[in-house]
């Protein structure tokens, strides 16, 4: 290993901050690795082969270490920590960069497996237990937490801390106090350490990926390391660019702004027609990049498919089980059906069935949230079956007149009553004659625009509990659109997620909720 990568080991040598920082030579190594064609192998140590794609996460401040680098203990593919088996002291010593607050059920399973294999090995001829192993029943040993307060603050450096724990653990204490700033610098240095290791069988002899007909070393292989503000966004939309090498922000609003700027910059007709989001349950629904791009256009009203997709994502979320009283969220399928033609009541009744994965029978739901749209204008009817009351939530805090809603509610009530008689046997009430409530405490944008009505109605569905708003409604029109956009793009069950360029997906994974 080159001298510039030789960090002090478990000795009395004092560790200083610069021991984690890349030297000039280190930066040259990192730059050459990251500018090589994608999937070029630079490290081959033991059974571990690493390409620049594998090493790429180390060049970003919030990238997670890949699962195939090291494997002490991992919690649900999200968090690494180190468990040390101290046979001499019959102790399990835990070093976790997040401190002692994490559960250790995974450690219990590991110890059970280790004990089983140790006992099997002890039955083999010639097995010697050794001087330090007083017994093999590791599940009975005490567990000690050696990191008493969180060291990690970025939510992504756990693997890096773990590597340094392995290097600086003396058996009793850490020989160096490791900080988050150290890990920020060490993240890049690790690229050079792995590449320059004496164990790396291909050090200095990168193996270029020959898949997909690529020619070794051709100009077309070189991945341009630009940010989302690159000069050719239509090329990025064709998914020919990797996540930027540059340091990414971890602030959600900055990440969202980058995604929005990128999406708005695309003008290639073919790219705009490509599906970015798709769901087949409870019925086929998909959104093109053009529809998603229009979300950010202040001169465009809410697209019906976008609204329905957003409601579907909310309605199928497991958190619906926790809402009290139970709510049945409707999309626009109900109101659209009777504007286009005379609907089949039995078909309308099926819209009260539970959403996929959510077992809430309409009979058990006290509230029905029924959005309504006509000519791009959105309002929300909330039907309180327990109180026998209808709340009408509109863009304006005070309705122009009751007549404004009378015809809409009359038509809606007619089909709703008939459909409920089928979906909920025993229903015999007429919603049209129920008292109506017009909430007067709706906070709206300072310059109301009916083109925002769809986005506000969706926010109402998330914030209204039947009597009041339990969460503030965003009053900035463009911020409202951006939040809606991220809600759509972070859809976990997206059937065409791979159609979203890698650079966008890279930013999305760094946006932690809640963003609505």
C-alpha positions in Angstrom: 0.0 0.0 0.0 1.3 3.5 -0.9 2.7 5.4 2.1 0.2 8.2 1.7 -2.6 5.7 2.4 -1.1 4.1 5.4 -3.1 5.3 8.4 -1.9 4.8 11.9 -3.1 1.5 13.3 -4.0 0.4 16.9 -0.9 1.9 18.5 0.0 5.0 20.4 0.6 6.9 17.2 -1.6 10.1 17.3 -4.2 10.3 14.6 -4.8 13.7 13.2 -7.5 15.1 11.0 -5.4 15.1 7.9 -5.0 11.3 8.1 -8.5 11.1 6.7 -8.0 13.7 3.9 -7.1 12.9 0.3 -3.6 13.9 -0.8 -2.9 15.4 -4.2 -2.0 11.9 -5.4 -5.3 10.6 -3.9 -7.3 13.1 -5.8 -5.6 12.2 -9.1 -6.4 8.5 -8.5 -10.1 9.3 -7.7 -10.4 11.6 -10.7 -9.0 9.0 -13.1 -11.3 6.3 -11.7 -14.4 8.4 -11.9 -13.7 9.6 -15.4 -13.2 6.1 -16.8 -16.0 4.4 -18.8 -18.8 3.1 -16.7 -18.5 -0.3 -15.0 -14.7 -0.3 -15.4 -13.1 -2.6 -12.7 -10.4 -1.0 -10.6 -10.2 -3.2 -7.5 -9.9 -6.9 -7.1 -9.2 -7.9 -3.5 -10.0 -11.5 -2.5 -13.5 -12.2 -3.6 -14.4 -8.5 -3.9 -14.3 -6.8 -7.4 -15.2 -3.2 -7.5 -15.9 -1.0 -10.6 -16.1 2.8 -10.7 -19.9 2.3 -10.5 -19.4 0.6 -7.1 -17.0 3.2 -5.9 -19.2 6.1 -7.1 -21.1 6.3 -3.8 -17.9 7.2 -2.0 -17.5 10.4 -4.0 -20.8 11.8 -2.7 -21.3 13.1 0.8 -24.5 11.1 1.4 -24.0 8.0 -0.6 -24.4 4.6 1.1 -21.7 2.0 0.9 -22.8 -0.8 -1.4 -23.8 -4.1 0.3 -21.0 -6.0 -1.3 -18.1 -4.0 0.2 -18.0 -5.3 3.8 -20.6 -7.3 5.8 -20.3 -7.1 9.6 -24.0 -6.4 10.6 -26.6 -4.6 8.5 -30.1 -3.6 9.6 -32.6 -4.0 6.7 -30.1 -2.7 4.1 -30.2 0.7 5.7 -27.7 0.8 8.5 -24.3 -0.7 9.3 -22.7 -1.3 12.7 -19.9 -3.4 14.2 -20.3 -6.2 16.7 -17.0 -7.5 18.2 -16.9 -11.0 19.7 -14.5 -10.6 22.7 -13.8 -14.2 23.6 -11.4 -13.4 26.4 -14.0 -11.3 28.2 -17.0 -13.3 27.0 -18.5 -10.0 25.8 -20.3 -8.8 22.6 -19.0 -5.3 22.1 -21.2 -3.1 19.9 -19.9 0.0 18.1 -22.7 1.8 16.3 -22.3 5.3 14.9 -25.9 6.1 15.8 -25.3 5.1 19.4 -27.3 2.6 21.6 -30.8 3.6 20.4 -31.0 1.0 17.6 -32.7 -2.4 18.1 -30.4 -5.4 18.2 -32.8 -8.2 17.1 -30.5 -8.7 14.0 -27.5 -9.2 16.4 -29.5 -11.8 18.3 -30.0 -13.8 15.1 -26.4 -13.5 14.1 -25.2 -14.8 17.5 -27.7 -17.7 17.3 -26.3 -18.6 13.9 -22.7 -18.2 15.1 -23.3 -20.4 18.1 -24.9 -23.1 16.0 -21.9 -23.2 13.7 -19.4 -23.1 16.5 -21.1 -26.0 18.2 -21.1 -28.0 14.9 -17.4 -27.2 14.4 -16.5 -28.3 17.9 -17.8 -31.8 17.2 -15.3 -32.3 14.4 -12.1 -34.3 15.1 -9.1 -32.1 15.8 -11.1 -29.0 16.9 -9.4 -27.0 19.5 -11.3 -24.4 21.5 -8.2 -22.2 22.1 -7.0 -20.3 25.1 -9.4 -17.3 24.8 -12.6 -19.2 24.2 -13.9 -20.2 27.6 -17.2 -21.4 26.1 -19.0 -21.4 22.7 -22.4 -20.3 24.0 -22.1 -16.7 22.6 -25.9 -16.1 23.0 -25.4 -16.1 26.8 -22.6 -13.5 26.7 -23.3 -9.9 27.8 -23.7 -7.2 25.2 -22.0 -3.9 25.8 -22.7 -0.7 23.8 -19.4 1.3 23.5 -20.8 4.3 21.5 -23.0 6.2 24.0 -24.0 9.1 21.8 -24.5 9.5 18.1 -21.4 10.3 16.0 -23.1 10.1 12.6 -25.2 13.2 11.6 -25.7 12.8 7.9 -27.7 9.5 7.9 -25.4 7.9 5.3 -21.9 7.4 6.7 -22.6 4.4 8.9 -20.5 2.1 6.7 -17.5 4.5 6.8 -17.7 4.8 10.6 -17.8 1.0 10.8 -14.6 0.6 8.8 -12.8 3.0 11.1 -14.2 1.2 14.2 -12.6 -2.0 12.8 -9.3 -0.2 12.3 -9.1 1.7 15.6 -10.7 -0.7 18.1 -8.2 -1.9 20.6 -10.4 -4.5 22.4 -11.3 -2.0 25.1 -11.5 1.5 23.5 -11.2 3.3 20.2 -7.6 4.6 19.8 -9.0 7.6 17.9 -12.1 9.8 18.4 -13.9 9.7 15.0 -16.1 12.6 13.9 -18.6 13.2 11.1 -16.1 15.7 9.5 -13.5 12.9 9.4 -15.9 10.7 7.5 -16.7 13.4 5.0 -13.0 13.5 4.0 -12.4 9.7 4.4 -15.3 8.9 2.0 -13.1 10.0 -1.0 -9.9 8.7 0.5 -11.3 5.2 0.6 -11.5 5.2 -3.2 -7.8 5.6 -3.4 -7.1 3.2 -0.5 -9.0 0.4 -2.3 -7.4 1.1 -5.6 -3.8 1.3 -4.3 -4.0 -1.7 -2.0 -1.3 -4.3 -2.4 -4.1 -6.9 -2.4 -5.7 -5.3 -5.5 -4.9 -7.7 -8.3 -5.8 -5.2 -11.0 -4.1 -2.1 -9.5 -3.2 0.2 -12.3 -4.7 -2.2 -14.9 -8.4 -1.3 -15.1 -10.7 -3.7 -16.8 -13.2 -1.9 -19.0 -16.8 -3.1 -19.4 -17.2 -4.6 -22.9 -21.0 -5.1 -22.6 -23.5 -3.5 -25.1 -20.9 -3.4 -27.9 -18.8 -0.7 -26.3 -15.3 -0.2 -27.6 -12.5 0.0 -25.1 -11.6 3.6 -24.4 -13.7 5.3 -27.0 -14.8 8.8 -26.5 -18.4 7.7 -26.4 -17.7 5.6 -23.3 -16.6 8.5 -21.2 -19.4 9.5 -18.7 -19.7 13.3 -18.5 -19.6 14.3 -14.9 -22.0 17.2 -15.0 -24.6 18.4 -12.6 -28.3 18.6 -13.4 -27.6 21.9 -15.0 -25.8 20.2 -17.9 -25.9 21.6 -21.4 -27.8 18.7 -23.0 -30.8 17.8 -20.8 -32.4 15.8 -23.6 -29.4 13.5 -23.6 -29.8 13.0 -19.8 -33.5 12.1 -20.3 -32.3 9.3 -22.6 -30.6 7.9 -19.5 -27.1 8.2 -20.8 -25.7 10.1 -17.9 -24.8 9.0 -14.4 -25.4 10.7 -11.1 -23.1 13.7 -10.9 -19.7 13.4 -9.2 -20.1 16.8 -7.6 -21.1 17.0 -4.0 -24.8 16.9 -3.5 -26.8 18.9 -1.0 -28.7 17.0 1.6 -31.3 19.8 2.1 -34.6 18.6 0.7 -35.7 22.0 -0.8 -32.4 22.3 -2.7 -32.7 18.8 -4.0 -36.3 19.4 -5.1 -35.3 22.6 -6.9 -32.6 20.7 -8.8 -35.1 18.1 -9.9 -37.6 20.7 -11.0 -35.0 22.7 -13.0 -34.0 19.5 -14.7 -37.5 18.4 -15.6 -38.4 21.9 -17.0 -35.3 22.0 -19.2 -36.3 18.9 -21.2 -37.8 19.7 -24.6 -37.1 16.6 -26.7 -40.5 15.4 -28.1 -39.7 11.7 -27.8 -38.6 12.0 -24.2 -41.7 14.0 -23.2 -43.9 11.2 -24.4 -42.1 8.6 -22.3 -43.9 7.1 -19.3 -42.3 8.0 -16.0 -45.0 6.7 -13.6 -47.3 3.8 -14.0 -49.7 1.8 -11.8 -52.0 -1.1 -12.8 -54.0 -1.2 -9.5 -56.9 -0.6 -9.0 -57.0 0.3 -12.7 -54.3 1.0 -15.3 -53.0 4.6 -15.0 -49.8 6.2 -16.3 -48.2 9.6 -16.5 -45.8 10.8 -19.2 -42.9 13.2 -18.7 -45.0 15.8 -20.5 -47.8 15.5 -17.9 -45.3 15.6 -15.1 -43.6 18.6 -16.6 -47.0 20.5 -16.8 -47.3 20.1 -13.0 -44.6 22.8 -12.8 -46.3 25.1 -15.3 -48.3 27.8 -13.5 -50.5 28.4 -16.5 -51.7 24.7 -16.5 -54.5 23.3 -14.3 -54.3 20.0 -12.5 -54.3 17.0 -14.9 -57.0 14.5 -14.0 -54.6 11.5 -14.4 -52.1 13.2 -12.2 -54.7 13.9 -9.5 -56.0 10.3 -9.6 -52.4 8.9 -9.4 -51.7 11.1 -6.3 -54.9 10.0 -4.6 -54.2 6.4 -5.4 -50.7 6.7 -3.8 -52.2 8.1 -0.6 -55.1 5.7 -0.5 -52.9 2.7 -0.8 -50.5 3.8 1.9 -50.5 1.6 5.0 -50.7 4.7 7.1 -54.4 4.7 6.2 -54.8 2.0 8.9 -53.9 4.6 11.5 -56.3 7.3 10.6 -59.2 7.8 13.0 -61.9 8.0 12.1 -61.4 5.8 9.0 -61.5 7.7 5.7 -62.4 6.5 2.2 -60.5 8.6 -0.3 -62.2 8.8 -3.7 -60.4 9.9 -6.9 -62.1 11.7 -9.8 -63.5 8.5 -11.4 -66.8 9.0 -9.6 -67.7 12.6 -10.6 -66.2 12.2 -14.1 -68.4 9.2 -14.8 -71.7 11.0 -14.6 -70.5 14.1 -16.6 -69.5 11.9 -19.5 -72.6 9.7 -19.7 -75.3 8.1 -17.6 -73.3 5.7 -15.4 -74.1 2.2 -14.4 -74.9 2.4 -10.6 -73.3 -1.0 -10.0 -70.1 0.1 -11.5 -70.2 3.3 -9.4 -70.7 1.1 -6.3 -67.4 -0.7 -7.0 -65.6 2.6 -6.5 -66.3 2.2 -2.8 -64.4 -1.0 -2.6 -61.2 -1.0 -0.6 -58.0 0.2 -2.3 -55.4 -2.4 -3.0 -53.7 -3.5 0.3 -56.1 -1.5 2.5 -58.9 -3.5 4.1 -61.3 -0.7 5.0 -64.9 -1.6 4.2 -67.0 1.4 3.3 -69.3 0.5 6.1 -66.5 1.1 8.6 -65.5 4.5 7.2 -67.1 7.5 8.8 -65.7 9.9 6.3 -65.8 9.9 2.5 -63.6 12.4 0.7 -65.1 13.1 -2.7 -63.2 15.4 -5.1 -65.1 17.1 -7.9 -63.9 18.7 -11.1 -65.6 20.5 -14.0 -63.8 22.5 -16.7 -60.6 22.4 -14.7 -62.2 23.7 -11.5 -61.8 21.5 -8.4 -63.7 21.4 -5.1 -63.9 18.9 -2.3 -67.0 17.4 -0.7 -66.3 15.6 2.6 -69.2 13.3 3.6 -69.4 12.8 7.3 -71.6 9.7 7.6 -71.5 9.8 11.4 -72.6 13.5 11.8 -74.7 13.5 8.7 -72.9 16.6 7.4 -71.4 17.7 4.2 -68.3 20.0 4.2 -67.5 21.9 1.0 -63.9 23.0 0.6 -63.2 25.4 -2.2 -60.3 27.6 -3.2 -62.1 30.6 -1.7 -62.7 30.7 2.0 -66.2 32.1 1.6 -68.4 30.7 -1.2 -70.0 33.2 -3.6 -73.4 31.7 -2.9 -75.0 28.3 -1.9 -76.3 28.1 -5.5 -72.7 27.8 -6.7 -72.6 24.3 -5.3 -76.3 23.3 -5.4 -76.4 21.7 -8.8 -73.1 20.0 -8.4 -74.1 18.6 -5.0 -77.6 17.6 -6.2 -76.1 15.5 -9.1 -73.4 14.1 -6.9 -75.8 13.1 -4.1 -78.2 11.3 -6.5 -75.5 8.9 -7.8 -73.7 8.7 -4.4 -76.9 7.7 -2.6 -77.8 5.0 -5.1 -74.2 3.6 -5.2 -74.1 3.5 -1.4 -77.3 1.5 -1.2 -75.4 -1.2 -3.1 -72.0 -0.9 -1.5 -73.4 -0.5 2.0 -76.6 -2.5 2.5 -79.0 -0.7 4.7 -78.1 2.8 3.5 -81.3 4.9 3.3 -80.2 8.5 3.8 -80.2 11.4 1.3 -76.9 13.3 1.4 -78.4 16.3 -0.5 -80.6 17.3 2.5 -77.8 17.1 5.1 -76.5 20.3 6.7 -73.7 21.9 4.8 -70.5 23.4 6.2 -68.3 25.9 4.5 -65.0 26.0 6.4 -64.1 29.7 6.9 -60.5 29.0 8.1 -59.1 27.9 4.7 -55.7 29.6 4.1 -55.3 30.2 0.4 -52.6 31.9 -1.8 -52.6 35.7 -1.7 -53.4 35.8 -5.4 -56.0 32.9 -5.9 -55.7 31.2 -9.2 -58.3 28.6 -10.2 -55.5 26.6 -11.9 -54.2 25.9 -8.4 -57.6 24.5 -7.3 -56.6 20.8 -8.0 -53.4 21.1 -6.0 -55.2 22.7 -3.1 -58.0 20.1 -3.1 -55.4 17.4 -2.9 -53.8 19.2 0.0 -57.3 19.5 1.7 -57.7 15.7 1.4 -54.4 15.3 3.4 -55.1 18.0 6.0 -58.8 18.0 6.7 -60.2 15.7 9.5 -63.8 16.6 9.0 -63.8 19.5 11.4 -60.6 21.4 11.0 -57.2 21.4 9.2 -54.8 19.3 11.2 -51.8 20.3 9.0 -51.2 23.7 7.5 -51.9 24.1 3.8 -49.1 25.5 1.7 -50.1 29.0 0.4 -47.3 29.3 -2.2 -48.6 28.1 -5.5 -45.3 27.0 -7.0 -44.2 25.3 -3.8 -47.6 23.5 -3.8 -46.8 22.2 -7.3 -43.3 21.1 -6.4 -44.5 19.1 -3.3 -47.1 17.4 -5.5 -44.5 16.5 -8.1 -42.2 14.8 -5.5 -45.2 12.9 -4.1 -45.8 11.5 -7.6 -42.1 10.8 -8.4 -41.4 9.0 -5.1 -44.3 6.5 -5.7 -42.7 3.3 -4.3 -44.8 0.9 -6.4 -44.0 2.7 -9.7 -44.0 0.0 -12.3 -41.7 2.0 -14.7 -39.3 3.5 -12.2 -36.4 2.6 -14.4 -37.7 5.0 -17.1 -36.9 7.9 -14.7 -33.2 8.8 -15.5 -30.7 7.7 -13.0 -29.7 11.2 -12.2 -33.2 12.1 -11.0 -33.6 8.9 -9.1 -30.3 9.7 -7.3 -31.7 13.0 -6.1 -35.1 11.5 -5.2 -33.5 8.9 -2.9 -31.9 11.7 -0.9 -35.2 13.5 -0.3 -36.5 12.3 3.1 -40.1 12.9 4.0 -42.4 14.4 4.9 -42.4 16.6 1.8 -46.1 17.2 1.5 
